[in-house]
């Protein structure tokens, strides 16, 4: 099965900073990649699908890029409400494996 | 409004069985692939299983193959997960999720609140 590896595992940044989270697939998955945000004690929320398509209602400060094996989630200007754990998920074929998560905190 | 409501989670002994249910409303349930995703306490998300609209196509993560069975009843707008031979490592919150893509596996635009399964003696 294809493995999904996120980096870093955690990060701390200041409000207004640009934040980048990486996700690497062990084999090519084209653009079948989604990003989710999970705030503490809450249900995961879909942010981006097809590697770069923003889900309806998600703030435009979130963006995604990449194709093949390397993908990036970018928060252009970190806000306090963005404190959460972020997960990538591949969905080119079953199983729909998730990355291990990246925890984002405010410095 | 799309709603997914899981139930059936409880404390069960190792080797035991449990059946989870997910009731769906606010959309045409029979038109969507549906999935189960779990999250062990303090850990990340793990994809568990999914199935297509009429139940003819099902996929499982290796760790549950032969022990878990996903099923659905479109007349009742319900998704199920039959879990047998439960192990301590199956302890998790189990989420029901709607697959937006509509293919072998997809991404999830709606999630339930989850139901906690605890496997312990």
Interface residues (C-beta under 8 A of the other chain):
Chain A: X1 X34 X36 X38 X43 X44 X45 X46 X49 X55 X85 X87 X89 X91 X92 X93 X94 X95 X96 X97 X98 X99 X100 X101
Chain B: X35 X37 X44 X45 X46 X47 X50 X59 X60 X61 X62 X95 X100 X101 X104 X105 X106 X107 X108 X109 X111 X112 X113 X114
